[in-house]
């Protein structure tokens, strides 16, 4: 599933809140806040895509995510690796480590994650 930048922004608010009403979403935006109709349109698109659903409480809709952030992030990253790194995670890792400003501690943390993953696969 591909989300626009505005849809991703809104989904981040929904993921953080887990269950949220439109008023709460409007409050979460910095100034200048989007119009309620704009927000309603984005919510409708997200609902049509199957990213969110809602429960009715009288006239109010309580929105909640169906699409989980971890699943979306994983799919997004896999697509990026496929598109920009010919599907090679090693090329992505090389680019990431060589082109990002990472501290020694961050690099050690990455190495520890890889070592842990390798050790767990041996078992």
C-alpha positions in Angstrom: 0.0 0.0 0.0 1.3 3.4 -1.0 0.4 6.4 1.1 0.8 10.0 0.2 2.8 12.3 2.4 -0.3 13.8 3.9 -1.8 10.3 4.5 1.5 9.2 6.2 1.4 12.3 8.4 -2.2 11.6 9.4 -1.4 7.9 9.9 1.4 8.8 12.3 -1.1 10.7 14.5 -3.5 7.7 14.4 -0.7 5.2 15.1 0.4 7.2 18.1 -3.1 7.7 19.5 -4.3 4.1 18.5 -7.9 5.4 18.8 -8.8 8.9 17.9 -11.6 11.3 17.0 -11.3 13.9 14.2 -11.2 16.8 16.8 -8.1 15.1 18.4 -6.5 14.8 15.0 -7.1 18.4 14.2 -5.6 19.4 17.6 -2.5 17.3 16.8 -1.7 19.4 13.7 0.6 22.4 14.1 -0.6 25.8 12.8 -1.8 26.4 10.2 -4.2 23.5 10.8 -5.9 21.8 7.8 -9.6 22.4 7.2 -11.9 19.8 8.7 -13.1 19.0 5.2 -9.5 18.3 4.1 -8.9 16.0 7.0 -12.2 14.2 6.3 -11.2 13.7 2.7 -7.8 12.2 3.8 -9.6 10.0 6.4 -12.0 8.7 3.7 -9.0 7.9 1.4 -7.3 6.0 4.2 -10.5 4.1 4.9 -10.9 3.3 1.3 -7.4 2.0 1.1 -8.0 -0.2 4.2 -5.5 1.6 6.3 -8.0 2.7 9.0 -11.5 1.9 10.2 -13.8 3.6 12.6 -16.5 2.9 15.3 -19.5 5.1 15.4 -20.4 6.7 18.8 -23.5 8.6 18.1 -22.5 11.1 15.4 -18.8 10.8 16.1 -16.3 8.5 14.4 -13.6 7.0 16.5 -10.8 6.1 14.1 -8.2 3.3 14.6 -5.5 1.8 12.4 -5.9 -1.4 10.5 -2.5 -1.0 8.8 0.2 -1.4 11.5 3.1 1.0 11.4 5.6 -1.9 11.5 4.0 -3.5 8.5 3.9 -0.3 6.5 7.5 0.7 7.4 8.7 -2.8 6.4 6.9 -2.7 3.1 8.1 0.9 2.4 11.7 0.0 3.1 11.6 -3.2 1.0 10.2 -1.2 -1.9 12.9 1.5 -1.5 15.6 -1.2 -1.4 14.1 -2.8 -4.6 13.8 0.6 -6.4 17.1 2.3 -5.4 19.5 -0.6 -4.5 18.5 -3.3 -7.1 16.9 -5.3 -4.3 20.2 -5.7 -2.4 20.1 -5.2 1.3 23.9 -5.2 1.3 24.0 -2.2 -1.1 21.5 -0.4 1.1 23.6 -1.1 4.2 26.7 0.0 2.5 25.0 3.3 1.3 23.5 3.8 4.8 26.8 3.3 6.7 28.9 5.3 4.2 26.5 8.2 3.6 24.9 8.8 7.0 26.6 10.6 9.8 26.6 7.8 12.4 28.4 8.0 15.7 30.7 5.2 16.8 28.1 4.2 19.3 25.4 3.9 16.6 27.8 1.8 14.4 28.5 -0.5 17.3 24.8 -0.8 18.0 24.2 -1.8 14.4 27.1 -4.3 14.5 25.6 -5.8 17.7 22.2 -6.1 16.0 23.7 -8.0 13.1 25.7 -10.2 15.5 22.6 -11.0 17.5 20.7 -11.9 14.3 23.5 -14.1 13.1 23.8 -15.8 16.5 20.0 -16.4 16.7 20.0 -18.0 13.2 22.7 -20.5 14.3 20.4 -21.9 17.0 
